[in-house]
Amino acid sequence: MRAATVAELHAFDEVIDVRSPGEFAEDHFPGAVNLPVLNDAERARVGTVYKQVSSFEAKKIGAALVSRNIAQHLETWFADKPKTYRPLVYCWRGGSRSGAMTHILQKIGFAAMQLDGGYKAYRRHVVEELERLPAQFGYSVVCAPTGSGKSRLLQALAVEGAQVLDLEELAAHRGSLLGALPGQEQPSQKSFESAIWAALTRFDRARPVFVESESKKIGALRVPDALIAAMHASPCIRLEAPLSARVRLLTEDYAHFLDDPETIKLQLGYLAALRGHETVEAWQALASRQAWPELVTALLAEHYDPAYHRSLARNYAPSPSDRVFLAEDLSADGLRQLAREILAPA
């Protein structure tokens, strides 16, 4: 029976990833459900037998494990699926793992199909598309110094119906030395790229895409080259926010540091080579005293703003097509109003 192609991924009721949880965690088709036919330990066991004994013995062990796991999924996940249910199933290369699941589902009477080439074909597609897709859109790049509410403005623009590509949200990082989110790890590079691809495929190419003026890296993750190039070539929306409002916003956004001065002192220590030991020690002293407004003001003046202006001049230089907005009120209501002004017809 014919296998489905990557181009048909969105045509099914559900996409099922039968790889192990570890493989799934690294990357998967956005929205896919993980129903492993071998868990991580079982997969390792079968692989060891394959290498050390024989492929025949490995297949016997694997078949028994796969059968038990598929039976469990049939009794749970698939128990209430109607006869019209149409899932797409994939594994690493479109081989025996997805083939086994697809075969049994088809024998039951479901219109299941296997993905030709499996995850590897999907991954090739994402890589190729991320070289092509970014140039198909027009971007409006939100530029402003740290603490001006760029991420919050993107959220407000999305609420107002704009197309928004929030790279920091997809990367689970705020993009600076102190940008790690509490209790949340960044996704893998592959998973980050999958999320970007999925977002771009949902956008209307006739409408602008709003995005923040990111650098090439967000935490440990790299923004795809074609996307960065398209952003650098796009007009900017430049925000001008008062220093007092920026300090207040940053104090709110980084509240998780307020209960842990030692962590922020440790992080600040990494800037000693760049800003000098004396300057960093002064910042650390403010952290020890929990003098947060003073610390944030000093960091903006002595580190973030100088770095921002250098990066802006290099990557998002002013152009006649830029638009400038005063952002005095960085509250939720204030940014909603600013979003409406930005989206209002010229």
C-alpha positions in Angstrom: 0.0 0.0 0.0 1.2 3.5 -0.8 3.0 5.4 1.9 2.2 9.1 2.6 4.7 11.9 1.8 5.8 14.7 4.1 3.6 17.1 2.1 0.6 15.1 3.3 1.4 15.4 7.1 -1.5 17.8 7.7 -4.1 15.7 5.8 -4.6 13.2 8.6 -6.7 13.1 11.7 -3.6 12.5 13.8 0.1 12.0 13.4 1.6 9.2 15.6 5.3 9.0 16.4 6.1 5.5 17.4 9.8 6.1 18.2 11.1 5.9 21.8 10.4 8.8 24.2 14.0 9.9 24.0 13.9 10.2 20.2 10.6 12.0 20.5 11.9 14.5 23.0 14.7 15.6 20.8 12.4 16.5 18.0 9.1 15.5 16.4 6.4 16.7 14.0 4.6 19.5 15.9 1.4 18.1 17.3 2.4 14.5 16.9 1.4 12.0 19.6 4.1 9.7 21.0 2.9 6.1 21.2 6.3 4.2 21.3 6.4 0.6 20.2 9.8 0.3 22.0 10.7 2.5 25.0 14.3 3.7 25.4 15.5 0.8 27.4 13.8 -1.7 25.1 15.3 -0.1 22.0 18.7 -0.2 23.6 18.3 -3.9 24.5 17.3 -4.8 20.9 20.1 -2.8 19.5 22.7 -4.5 21.7 21.4 -8.0 20.8 21.5 -7.0 17.1 25.2 -5.9 17.4 26.4 -8.7 19.8 24.3 -11.7 18.8 22.4 -11.5 15.5 19.7 -9.7 13.6 17.5 -12.8 13.9 17.6 -12.9 17.7 17.1 -9.1 17.9 14.1 -9.3 15.6 12.5 -12.1 17.8 13.0 -10.0 21.0 11.9 -6.8 19.3 8.7 -8.4 17.8 7.6 -9.6 21.2 8.2 -6.2 22.8 6.5 -4.3 19.9 3.5 -6.6 20.0 3.0 -6.0 23.7 3.4 -2.3 23.4 1.0 -2.0 20.4 -1.5 -4.1 22.3 -1.4 -1.7 25.2 -1.9 1.3 22.8 -4.9 -0.5 21.2 -6.5 -1.0 24.7 -6.0 2.6 25.6 -5.3 5.3 23.0 -7.1 3.6 20.1 -10.0 2.1 22.2 -12.5 4.9 21.4 -11.4 5.8 17.9 -14.2 5.6 15.3 -14.0 3.5 12.1 -13.4 6.7 10.1 -10.3 7.6 12.1 -7.3 8.2 9.8 -3.9 8.4 11.4 -0.4 8.8 9.9 2.3 6.8 11.6 6.0 7.3 11.4 9.3 6.1 13.0 12.9 6.9 12.3 13.2 5.8 8.7 9.7 4.6 7.8 10.7 1.0 8.6 9.6 -1.8 10.8 8.4 0.1 13.9 5.9 2.3 12.0 5.2 -0.6 9.6 4.1 -2.8 12.4 1.8 -0.2 13.9 0.3 0.7 10.5 -0.2 -2.9 9.5 -2.2 -3.7 12.7 -4.3 -0.5 12.5 -5.1 -1.3 8.8 -6.1 -4.8 9.7 -8.5 -3.4 12.3 -10.1 -1.3 9.6 -8.6 2.2 10.2 -7.4 4.1 7.2 -3.9 4.3 8.6 -0.9 5.2 6.5 2.9 5.1 7.1 5.1 8.1 6.4 7.5 7.4 3.6 11.1 7.9 4.9 9.9 8.5 8.5 11.3 11.2 10.7 14.5 11.5 8.6 12.4 12.5 5.6 10.5 15.0 7.8 13.7 16.5 9.1 15.2 16.9 5.6 12.0 18.7 4.6 12.2 21.1 7.6 15.9 21.9 6.8 15.1 22.5 3.1 12.0 24.6 3.9 13.9 26.8 6.4 16.3 27.7 3.6 13.4 28.8 1.4 10.4 29.8 3.5 11.7 32.8 5.4 12.2 34.9 2.2 8.6 34.4 1.3 7.3 36.7 4.0 7.5 40.4 4.8 8.6 41.2 8.4 8.1 44.0 10.8 10.9 43.9 13.3 10.2 45.3 16.7 13.4 47.1 17.9 13.9 48.6 21.3 16.4 48.6 24.2 16.1 45.8 26.8 13.1 46.2 29.1 11.0 48.1 26.5 8.3 45.4 26.4 9.1 43.9 23.0 7.9 40.4 23.9 4.8 41.7 25.7 4.1 43.9 22.6 4.3 40.8 20.4 1.8 39.1 22.6 -0.5 42.1 22.4 -0.2 42.2 18.6 -1.1 38.5 18.5 -4.2 39.2 20.6 -5.2 41.9 18.1 -5.0 39.4 15.2 -1.5 40.1 13.9 0.8 37.3 12.6 3.5 37.0 15.3 6.7 34.9 15.3 7.8 34.9 18.9 11.3 33.4 18.7 12.0 33.8 22.4 8.8 31.9 23.3 9.7 29.1 20.9 13.3 29.0 22.3 12.1 29.2 25.9 14.7 31.9 26.6 14.7 35.7 26.8 17.9 36.0 24.8 20.3 37.5 27.3 22.8 36.3 29.9 20.0 36.3 32.5 17.4 35.1 30.0 17.0 31.5 31.1 13.5 30.8 32.2 13.1 29.4 35.8 12.6 25.6 35.8 12.4 25.4 32.0 15.1 23.9 29.7 15.4 25.1 26.2 14.3 22.7 23.4 16.8 21.0 21.2 18.0 22.8 18.1 16.0 20.5 15.9 12.8 21.0 17.9 13.3 24.8 17.8 13.6 24.6 14.0 10.5 22.4 13.8 8.6 25.0 15.8 9.7 27.8 13.5 8.8 25.8 10.4 5.4 25.0 11.8 4.7 28.7 12.6 5.8 29.8 9.1 3.6 27.3 7.4 0.6 28.7 9.2 1.2 32.3 8.1 -0.5 34.2 5.3 2.3 35.4 2.9 0.2 38.5 2.0 0.3 39.8 5.6 3.3 41.0 7.6 4.9 38.9 10.3 5.9 40.7 13.5 9.1 39.5 15.1 11.6 40.8 17.7 15.0 42.1 16.7 16.9 39.0 17.8 20.5 38.2 17.5 21.7 35.0 15.8 21.5 33.1 19.1 18.8 32.9 21.7 20.4 31.2 24.7 22.0 28.1 23.3 19.9 28.0 20.1 20.7 29.3 16.7 18.1 31.2 14.6 18.1 29.8 11.0 20.4 31.8 8.7 17.7 32.5 6.1 15.4 33.9 8.7 18.0 36.2 10.3 18.9 37.4 6.8 15.3 38.2 6.0 14.9 40.0 9.4 18.0 42.1 8.9 16.6 43.2 5.5 13.2 44.2 6.9 11.8 47.6 8.2 11.7 48.1 11.9 9.1 49.3 14.4 11.2 51.3 16.9 10.0 51.8 20.5 11.0 54.6 22.7 10.3 53.8 26.4 11.2 55.8 29.5 14.0 54.4 31.7 11.7 54.2 34.7 9.2 52.1 32.9 11.9 49.8 31.6 13.3 49.3 35.1 9.9 48.5 36.4 9.2 46.0 33.7 12.5 44.2 34.1 12.0 44.0 37.8 8.7 42.2 37.1 10.1 39.9 34.4 13.1 38.8 36.4 11.3 38.4 39.7 12.5 34.8 40.0 16.0 36.3 40.7 14.7 38.4 43.6 14.5 35.3 45.9 18.0 34.1 44.9 20.6 36.9 44.9 23.4 34.3 44.8 22.3 33.0 41.4 22.3 36.4 39.8 25.7 37.2 41.3 27.1 34.0 39.8 25.6 34.9 36.4 26.9 38.5 36.6 30.4 37.0 37.2 30.5 35.8 33.7 30.6 39.4 32.5 33.8 40.3 34.3 36.0 39.7 31.3 33.8 42.0 29.2 32.9 44.7 31.7 35.8 44.5 34.2 36.0 43.0 37.7 35.4 46.3 39.5 32.1 47.0 37.6 30.8 43.5 38.1 31.7 43.5 41.8 29.7 46.7 42.1 26.7 45.0 40.5 27.1 42.0 42.7 27.1 44.2 45.8 23.8 45.7 44.7 22.4 42.2 44.3 23.6 41.3 47.8 21.7 44.2 49.2 18.7 43.3 47.0 18.8 46.8 45.6 16.9 45.7 42.5 15.9 49.0 40.9 19.5 50.3 41.3 21.0 47.1 39.9 18.7 47.0 36.9 19.4 50.7 36.2 23.1 50.1 36.4 22.9 47.0 34.1 21.0 48.9 31.5 23.3 51.9 31.5 26.6 50.0 31.7 25.9 46.8 29.8 22.6 46.2 28.0 22.1 49.6 26.3 25.6 49.9 25.0 25.5 46.3 23.7 22.0 46.9 22.2 23.0 50.0 20.3 26.1 48.3 18.8 24.0 45.3 17.7 21.3 47.6 16.3 23.7 49.6 14.2 25.2 46.4 12.8 22.1 44.4 12.2 19.0 46.6 12.2 20.3 50.0 11.0 17.7 52.8 10.6 16.0 53.1 7.3 13.3 55.5 5.9 10.7 52.8 6.1 11.0 52.4 9.9 8.2 53.6 12.2 8.8 55.1 15.6 6.4 54.8 18.5 6.5 56.2 22.0 5.9 53.4 24.6 5.4 55.2 27.8 2.8 52.8 29.3 4.2 49.2 29.3 1.2 47.8 31.2 -1.0 45.2 29.5 -3.6 47.8 28.6 -0.9 50.3 27.4 0.7 47.7 25.1 -2.7 46.6 23.8 -3.4 50.3 22.8 0.1 50.5 21.3 -0.6 47.3 19.3 -3.8 48.9 17.9 -1.8 52.0 16.9 0.8 49.9 15.1 -1.9 47.9 13.2 -4.0 50.9 12.3 -4.1 51.7 8.6 -1.5 54.3 7.6 
